[in-house]
Amino acid sequence: MPVVDPSNGFQIAMLCEADEHETGLAVEAAHRAFVERRWSGKSVLQKQQALRRLAELVQGHIDELAWLECLNTGIPLGYLRNIQIPRVVRNLNFYADSLSQHSAPSVVDPNFLRYVAREPIGAVALISPWNAPLALASTKLAAALAFGNTCLIKTAEQTPLAIARFMELTVEADFPPGVVNLVNGRGSVTGNHLVKHPLVRAISFTGGTETGRHIAAAAAHGLTRVDLELGGKSANIISASANIEDAVKGAIASIFTNNGQQCFAGSRILVEREIAPRFIEAFIERAKQIRVGSPFSPDTEIGPLANLNHLQRVTSFFGSARSEGLEILTGGGRPPGLDAGYYVEPTVVLTTSNASRLSREEVFGPLATVQVVESFDQALLVANDSDYGLAAYLWTNDLSQSLRAAERLQAGMVLVNASMTVDLRLPFGGYKNSGLGREGYEGFRNLFTQEKTVSIAVPAVS
């Protein structure tokens, strides 16, 4: 299958898809490595050293990995170099540190010593999407390894380059054979064989909601554990009490970062009428200043969308906006001077209802809707009127509003006066169609380990 540079549409590599046989060989390799305890049998110190060595290698190859990721995703190189690829280093070091912090309860009474042992579950499938292939794969990988499992990585077929190089670094870091494995191909082929394989004991998937449903259904037959981090249509509430300059800056970041291709984008902006004219004017002015261009240019803020099919889907929302009579405040087409590649303008659409297609469906691109609401209470109601519930944003200087929003918003993450921050110590995941399960230390521990209660009789003292 062709791998394409989205900045110009040219083929840059060829990918060989793993069929059922090849996928099965990878799963068997991971299972064999697990049974032989090539990884779980190592000491805490040995595991920490391997993870930290891999982190050092990634740090030493950040420029190369960022360039490869940019080449097949179109994400701006500066963002990859400074934000996304450094996440890989942090993920590996965080879970290396966590290895020495694992503990489990124990109970002693006159007759028994009882304790709980946490054991790795086995070979696990880790599936990452094309909007952050290596960063999201590494989040899952670092956790799965920290808890003693062996791993099978699959990323989107459009974006295999950086992960392929990362796999070479795992070899250089001296991970035993079979502990980390990579398979490539489409979800309908390689992914389907992977999640249905009886030796795969857990699946961690980040991607679209419909694909997540298929994975959950396939996993159910084998009672395979699943963690599904899916789509979003996150509300971004701008309260009348907000600092407008901060709110504009945060709203721009929450929708246009990563070319707008992020599951927790603040794509539905709900602004109170009292400040709506000032906020909308400032937001549009800043959106018009966003620099769209080659992802390799240091000045670029938004690069091309990831692939042609996605470009066609995103631009279909422009037609929906026009057919519904909605006002496009800025954007809505291809940027001038960028005739090749999968570029779209940063786009802002004024909606009068939360019922429009643009307000209901995940666009997954640089398109924000703005809806004026009469009150903070109405904003909360509109925010919750969604099939999704991954994140919710609030800009306010009113403490009581912050507390009410934290209690009432139906989302796995509520961010107040902040945009897009994730802490590996805390759970990450969504309500409703945004997912099932949680990532983060505790969520991954529950996914990647199983508990065993041990009771040892205490001999009576004569």
C-alpha positions in Angstrom: 0.0 0.0 0.0 1.3 3.5 -0.8 2.5 5.9 2.0 1.8 9.5 0.9 3.3 12.9 1.8 0.1 14.9 2.5 1.8 18.2 1.7 2.0 17.3 -2.0 0.1 14.0 -2.5 3.3 12.2 -3.7 4.0 8.6 -2.7 7.1 8.4 -0.5 7.1 4.7 0.6 5.4 1.4 0.2 3.9 -0.6 3.0 3.5 -4.3 3.0 0.2 -5.3 4.8 0.4 -8.1 7.4 -2.2 -10.7 6.5 -3.8 -13.3 8.9 -0.7 -15.5 8.7 1.9 -12.8 9.4 -0.3 -11.2 12.2 -0.6 -14.7 13.7 3.2 -15.1 13.7 3.6 -11.8 15.5 1.0 -12.7 18.2 2.7 -16.1 18.7 6.0 -14.5 19.1 4.6 -12.2 21.8 2.9 -15.0 23.5 6.0 -17.2 23.4 8.1 -14.3 24.9 5.5 -13.9 27.7 5.3 -17.6 28.5 9.1 -17.8 28.6 9.2 -14.8 30.9 11.7 -13.0 28.8 10.4 -9.7 30.1 8.2 -10.4 33.1 11.0 -12.5 34.6 13.4 -9.6 34.7 14.0 -7.6 37.9 12.5 -4.2 38.5 15.9 -2.7 38.0 16.5 -4.4 34.7 13.1 -3.3 33.3 13.8 0.3 34.5 17.1 0.3 32.8 15.7 -1.0 29.5 12.9 1.6 29.5 15.2 4.4 30.4 17.7 3.3 27.7 14.9 3.4 25.2 13.9 6.9 26.4 17.5 8.1 26.0 17.6 6.7 22.4 14.4 8.4 21.5 15.7 11.7 23.0 18.9 11.3 20.9 16.8 10.7 17.7 14.0 13.3 18.3 14.9 15.3 15.2 14.8 12.2 13.0 11.6 10.8 14.5 9.9 14.2 14.2 10.9 14.5 10.6 9.6 11.0 9.8 6.3 11.7 11.6 6.0 15.0 9.7 6.6 13.4 6.4 3.6 11.1 6.5 1.2 13.0 8.8 1.6 16.6 7.7 1.7 17.7 11.4 4.0 20.8 11.7 7.5 19.8 12.4 8.0 22.3 15.2 5.0 20.9 17.1 6.3 17.4 16.6 9.8 18.3 17.6 8.9 20.3 20.7 5.6 18.7 21.9 4.6 15.4 20.5 7.8 13.4 20.2 9.1 14.5 23.7 5.9 12.9 25.0 7.4 9.6 24.1 10.4 10.3 26.3 8.2 11.3 29.2 5.9 8.3 28.8 8.9 5.9 29.0 10.5 7.6 31.9 7.2 7.9 33.9 6.5 4.2 33.7 10.1 3.3 34.4 9.8 5.4 37.6 6.4 3.7 38.4 8.0 0.3 38.4 9.5 0.9 41.9 6.2 2.2 43.2 3.9 -0.8 42.6 2.3 -2.2 45.7 -0.7 -4.4 46.7 -2.7 -4.9 49.9 -1.9 -7.6 52.4 -3.9 -8.7 55.5 -2.6 -10.6 58.6 -4.8 -12.2 61.2 -4.1 -15.0 63.7 -4.9 -17.8 61.2 -3.8 -16.5 57.8 -1.4 -14.3 55.9 -3.3 -12.9 52.9 -1.9 -10.8 50.1 -2.8 -9.7 46.6 -0.4 -10.4 43.7 -0.8 -8.4 40.5 0.4 -10.3 37.4 0.7 -9.2 33.8 -2.1 -10.4 31.6 0.0 -11.6 28.6 0.3 -10.5 25.0 -1.6 -7.2 24.4 -2.6 -5.3 21.3 -1.8 -1.6 21.1 -3.5 0.3 18.3 -2.7 4.0 17.6 -4.2 6.4 15.1 -2.7 8.6 12.4 -3.0 11.9 14.2 -0.3 11.0 16.8 1.0 7.6 15.8 4.2 7.3 17.9 3.2 9.5 20.9 0.0 7.5 21.5 1.5 4.1 20.8 4.3 4.9 23.3 1.8 5.8 26.0 0.3 2.3 25.7 3.6 0.6 25.2 5.3 2.1 28.2 2.4 1.1 30.5 2.1 -2.4 29.1 5.8 -3.0 29.5 5.9 -1.5 33.0 3.2 -4.0 34.1 5.2 -7.0 32.6 3.3 -7.7 29.4 4.5 -8.4 25.8 3.2 -6.1 23.1 1.9 -5.9 19.6 1.8 -2.5 18.1 -0.4 -1.5 15.1 -0.7 2.1 13.9 -2.7 3.5 11.0 -1.5 2.3 7.6 -1.1 5.9 6.4 1.5 6.8 9.1 4.0 3.9 9.7 7.4 5.7 9.3 8.3 6.9 12.7 7.1 3.8 14.5 9.1 1.6 12.2 12.2 3.6 13.2 11.2 3.4 16.9 11.1 -0.4 16.6 14.7 -0.4 15.6 15.5 1.6 18.7 13.8 -1.1 20.9 16.3 -3.5 19.4 19.2 -1.1 20.2 17.9 -0.8 23.7 18.2 -4.6 24.1 14.6 -5.6 24.6 14.4 -9.4 24.3 13.1 -10.8 21.0 9.3 -11.1 20.9 8.7 -8.5 23.7 7.8 -5.7 21.3 6.3 -6.5 17.9 5.0 -4.4 15.0 2.3 -5.3 12.4 1.2 -3.0 9.6 -1.9 -2.8 7.6 -5.6 -1.7 7.5 -7.9 -2.1 10.4 -10.2 -4.3 8.4 -7.4 -6.7 7.6 -4.4 -6.6 10.0 -6.4 -5.0 12.9 -9.2 -7.5 12.6 -6.9 -10.5 12.7 -5.1 -8.9 15.7 -8.1 -8.2 17.9 -9.7 -11.6 17.1 -6.6 -13.7 17.9 -7.3 -15.9 20.9 -3.8 -15.3 22.4 -4.3 -11.5 22.6 -5.5 -10.9 26.1 -6.1 -7.1 26.1 -6.6 -4.4 23.5 -5.9 -0.7 23.9 -7.3 1.3 21.0 -7.3 5.0 20.1 -9.4 6.0 17.1 -12.9 6.4 15.7 -16.0 5.5 17.5 -17.4 3.1 14.8 -14.1 1.2 14.7 -14.1 1.1 18.5 -17.5 -0.6 18.4 -16.2 -3.2 15.9 -13.2 -3.9 18.1 -15.4 -4.3 21.2 -17.7 -6.7 19.4 -14.8 -8.8 18.1 -13.1 -8.9 21.6 -16.3 -9.9 23.3 -16.2 -13.4 21.8 -12.9 -14.2 23.5 -13.7 -12.1 26.6 -10.7 -10.0 25.8 -10.3 -6.8 27.8 -10.6 -3.6 25.9 -9.8 0.1 26.5 -11.3 2.3 23.9 -10.3 6.0 23.5 -12.7 7.3 20.8 -14.1 10.4 19.3 -15.1 13.7 20.7 -17.2 16.8 20.1 -16.0 18.8 23.1 -17.7 22.0 24.2 -15.6 25.1 25.0 -17.7 27.4 27.2 -16.8 31.1 27.2 -18.4 32.6 30.3 -19.3 36.3 30.5 -16.8 36.6 33.4 -13.8 35.2 31.3 -10.7 37.0 30.4 -11.4 37.4 26.7 -7.7 37.5 25.7 -7.0 34.2 27.5 -10.2 32.6 26.3 -9.4 33.5 22.6 -5.8 32.1 23.0 -7.1 28.9 24.7 -9.9 28.4 22.2 -7.5 28.8 19.2 -5.2 26.2 20.7 -7.9 23.7 21.6 -9.3 23.6 18.1 -6.4 24.3 15.7 -3.5 22.5 17.3 -2.3 19.4 15.5 -4.1 20.6 12.3 -7.4 20.3 14.2 -7.0 16.5 14.2 -7.3 15.7 17.9 -10.0 13.8 19.7 -10.4 16.3 22.5 -10.5 19.4 20.3 -12.7 22.1 21.7 -14.8 22.2 18.5 -18.1 23.6 19.9 -17.5 27.1 21.2 -20.4 28.3 23.4 -20.1 31.9 24.3 -22.5 34.0 26.5 -24.3 36.7 24.6 -23.0 39.5 26.9 -19.4 39.1 25.5 -20.1 37.3 22.2 -19.4 40.3 19.9 -16.0 41.0 21.5 -15.0 37.3 21.7 -16.1 36.4 18.2 -14.3 39.4 16.7 -11.1 38.6 18.5 -11.3 34.9 17.7 -11.9 35.5 14.0 -9.1 38.0 13.8 -6.7 35.5 15.3 -8.0 32.6 13.2 -7.3 34.6 10.1 -3.7 35.1 11.1 -3.0 31.4 11.4 -0.2 30.4 9.1 -1.0 27.5 6.9 1.7 25.9 4.8 4.4 23.3 4.5 4.7 21.3 7.7 8.4 21.5 7.4 8.5 25.3 7.6 9.2 26.7 11.0 6.6 29.3 10.6 3.7 26.9 9.9 1.0 26.6 12.5 -1.3 24.3 10.4 -0.2 21.9 7.8 -2.1 19.6 5.5 -4.7 17.1 6.6 -3.5 13.6 6.9 -4.9 12.0 3.8 -7.1 12.5 0.8 -10.1 10.7 2.1 -10.0 12.8 5.3 -9.7 16.0 3.3 -12.8 15.1 1.3 -14.7 14.3 4.5 -13.7 17.6 6.2 -14.5 19.7 3.2 -18.0 18.0 3.0 -18.8 20.0 6.2 -18.3 23.2 4.3 -21.0 22.2 1.9 -23.2 21.2 4.8 -22.8 24.6 6.4 -23.8 26.4 3.2 -26.7 24.1 2.6 -28.0 24.7 6.1 -27.7 28.4 5.7 -25.0 28.8 8.3 -22.7 31.8 8.3 -19.0 30.9 7.6 -17.2 33.6 9.5 -13.8 32.7 8.0 -12.3 29.9 5.9 -14.4 27.3 4.2 -12.0 26.4 1.4 -8.4 25.8 0.2 -5.8 28.3 1.3 -4.6 30.5 -1.6 -1.4 29.4 -3.2 -1.5 25.9 -1.9 -2.8 24.0 -4.9 -1.1 20.7 -4.2 -1.5 18.6 -1.0 -4.4 18.2 1.4 -4.7 21.8 2.8 -7.8 23.5 4.2 -8.3 26.9 5.7 -8.9 27.3 9.4 -12.7 27.6 9.4 -15.2 29.1 11.9 -18.9 28.7 11.4 -21.6 30.6 13.3 -24.5 28.2 14.3 -27.8 29.1 15.8 -28.6 25.6 17.0 -26.9 22.5 18.4 -28.8 20.3 16.0 -26.8 21.1 12.9 -24.5 18.4 11.4 -21.5 20.6 12.2 -22.5 20.7 15.9 -23.3 16.9 16.1 -20.6 15.1 14.2 -16.9 15.0 14.9 -15.1 16.9 12.1 -11.6 16.1 13.2 -10.1 19.0 11.4 -9.5 22.8 11.7 -13.2 23.7 11.9 -14.9 25.3 14.9 -18.6 26.2 15.4 -19.5 29.2 17.5 -23.0 29.3 19.2 -24.2 32.2 21.2 -26.0 31.2 24.4 -28.1 33.3 26.8 -26.6 32.1 30.1 -24.1 29.9 31.8 -26.8 27.4 32.6 -27.8 27.1 28.9 -24.2 26.6 28.0 -24.0 23.6 30.4 -27.2 22.1 28.8 -25.9 22.6 25.3 -22.5 21.2 26.2 -24.1 18.0 27.5 -26.4 17.7 24.5 -24.0 15.5 22.6 -23.4 11.8 21.8 -19.8 12.4 22.9 -18.2 13.2 26.3 -14.4 13.2 26.1 -13.5 16.7 27.3 -15.1 20.0 28.2 -13.5 23.4 28.5 -14.5 26.4 30.5 -13.1 29.9 30.6 -14.3 31.9 33.6 -13.3 34.0 36.6 -16.2 32.8 38.7 -15.2 30.0 41.2 -18.8 28.9 41.6 -19.1 28.4 37.8 -16.0 26.3 37.9 -17.4 24.0 40.6 -20.8 23.7 38.9 -19.2 22.9 35.6 -16.9 20.2 37.2 -20.0 18.6 38.8 -22.5 18.8 35.9 -20.5 18.5 32.6 -20.7 15.0 31.2 -17.1 14.5 30.1 -14.1 12.5 31.2 -12.0 15.7 31.4 -13.0 19.2 32.5 -10.5 21.8 31.9 -11.0 25.3 33.5 -9.0 28.2 32.1 -6.7 25.7 30.4 -6.4 23.9 27.1 -5.3 20.3 26.5 -3.3 19.1 29.4 -2.9 15.4 30.4 -1.2 14.0 33.5 -0.2 10.3 33.3 -0.9 10.0 37.0 -4.6 10.7 36.4 -7.3 8.9 34.3 -7.9 9.9 30.7 -11.0 8.7 28.9 -14.6 9.6 27.9 -18.3 9.4 28.7 -20.9 8.1 26.2 -19.6 7.4 22.7 -16.2 8.8 23.6 -14.9 5.6 24.9 -14.7 2.7 27.4 -12.2 2.4 30.2 -9.4 4.8 31.1 -5.8 5.4 30.3 -3.3 6.7 32.8 -1.5 4.8 35.6 -4.5 3.3 37.4 -6.5 2.6 34.2 -3.7 0.9 32.5 -2.9 -1.1 35.7 -6.4 -2.5 35.6 -6.3 -3.2 31.9 -2.8 -4.8 31.8 -2.8 -6.8 35.0 -4.9 -9.4 36.8 -5.2 -9.8 40.6 -4.5 -13.0 42.5 -5.4 -13.4 46.2 -3.1 -15.6 48.1 -4.0 -17.1 51.5 -1.3 -18.8 53.6 -2.3 -20.6 56.8 -0.3 -19.5 59.8 0.6 -22.5 62.0 -0.8 -22.3 65.5 1.9 -21.6 68.1 2.0 -24.4 70.7 
